[in-house]
């Protein structure tokens, strides 16, 4: 249509204000919906105000809904001409910065990018869209990667360490070798080239300041520049000057806070519209706000990341109350505060079922009350495959980011009715029961909770819920899309059942339970979800997730049945079966290896990841994830010495210490870090018991570190099973 052919009234103007309104004078992100002389005006302030007005009109006045990253939406049926009443309303998003990080923005693109854009996300949309051939307005919040843990990028210890391209060009020699004083001092007084630096060093500060200011010149598109410590817990540095700053500000973050107070004015002078951001992370590190400061600079914004929270409870619960006090403390100090929030505990692309929508909604409302201005949701557990309640969470989160006053239950109900059709009411009962169990059961979910950490997942409930899902699938059997929606929620339940298969098959309701039937159904849905939602650009990530899942499935099947080789009677013959748990261990970055001598035909292989010589004594540790630091870790609960070694080339059971179990605990061997042999032993925990347990490991040692006859062979420790024996 030519402009001359446009109607004289009943027009819709997008991004154009009525006569007498100056768009440039409008507050950023403020949106307006106005009717005047029979015309409709949708407009707003900043680069995204008009966009927000358009979607507020579509949703609030016409009833559109944009439900998920697969393109699911509700489109009203307008059978007659659309009649618009007189409108005169405006508003502003509850949070200035809205970013729901995660696989929803990385896997099912470009559909997921459009879903986030329609629902008001204003960070990472435009950049993702460009890669997908879409054109979207500029983001308001444009953070340069990495958005956290960036200081090691500014002061990299070696020329091989990660950094920005322009720093690579000017860094031609190892910084640690040239300036060891720039890096952290350990307790023993020695400088180490780990992920932290000595922030009290004048030379280090000058170097980082110069590079930080230049980074803002090198990347003019961006307006948020992070300056956060490396992702390593504990003190940044034990040198006297750093420790004096710790005392001065009453926090481990003291050296970083002092540097920010120096750097922020320089950054503001160079780029007045940019923001200096740092991660407020870990209860024993940077999460607590500094003391003795009236106000932080206005161009500084902490990104509050409560990684140490109890993920089963909201901030009203005593276990997380201090987190909320810390957040309010930062809000009193700063003009802007964002929250890097974790909606779900980690554990791979699949975790056991957890009713975790209300917790997130409650905390979002508490954030708003505390004065938080933005979000960086690390919502990426199962989101890429759209498993479990992640789609429901995504919809509730993204809507509350725009308007935190909305009724989260009403949002959830309209989503459930749309997504699950005839199965909606049964789905709702299942979800709400899990929400109630999360709230009423006293337990602690660590950020990377083990599958054993969910004590409400009893055989009786798992089997009852499986029967309910049979009914749900039957209700939507003639609706392929909704059937697939139901099956992707069931995947988390099937996973939980497979982790507890032996107990479920021994329950009266599980006598006819077939492992192969459950596993086959589960693997079929996982494969279909991966093929449906994982874009080609993330093929490597998809392959990685599926590879981890295959290994897990192999281990679960093995420990769901009797071993090929029985337990030796001299050690375990008189112990009742219900007091024995056999588990198959894992080693990071290592595949299981076939071994005809192994109890299940496969064994875990430990080589210390090629990081140098290892040998005897060979220690065991115990990690209780439910306990706060530093009480969560017990090292050297037992060890294998030279005199303990069994016959060369054979597996032998070694007594490896004892501990008091919790719902989420790990038995570990080899080295005191993430590269060790580990296995979850929380399934041996029983309610009402003292839960004292002894550990036995079936090990085979190879190599000259253990046997002189193995000269020339690699040093390896093979573990085919760990046996946990409860004493009561």
Secondary structure, 3 states (H helix, E strand, C coil): CCHHHCCCCCCEEECCCCCCCCHHHCCECCEEEEEECCEEEEEEECCCHHHHHHHHHHHHCCCCEECCCCCCEECCCCCCCCCCCCCEEEECCCCCEEEEECHHHCCCCCHHHHHHHHCCCCCCHHHHHHHCCCCCCCCCCCECCCCCCCHHHHCCCCCCCCCCHHHHHHCCCCHHHHCHHHECECCCCCECCCCCECCCCHHHHHHHHHHHHHHHHHCCCCCEEECCCCCCCCCCCCCHHHHHHHHHHCCCCHHHHHHHHHHHHHHHHHCCCCEEEEEEEHHHHHCCCCCCCCCCCCCEEEEEECCCCCCCCCCCCHHHHHHHHHHHHHHHHCCEEEECCCCCCCCCCCCCCCCCHHHHHHHHHHHHHHCCCEEEEECCCCCCCCCCCHHHHHHHHHHHHHCCCCCHHHHHHHHHHHHHHHHHHHHHHHHHHHHHHHHHCCCCCCCCCCHHHCCCCCHHHHHHHHHHHHHHHHHCCCCHHHHHHHHHHHHHHHHHHHHCHHHHHHCHHHCCCCHHHHHHHHHHHHHHHHHHHCCHHHHHHHHHHHHHHHHHHHHHHHHCCCCCCCCCHHHHCCCCHHHEEEECCEECCCCCEECCCCCCCEEEEECHHHCCCCCCCEEEEEEECCCCCCCCEEEEEEEECHHHCCCCCCCEEEEEEEEECCCCEEEEECCCCCCCEEEECHHHCCCCCCCEEEEEEEEEEECCCCCHHHCCCCCEEEEEEEEEEECC
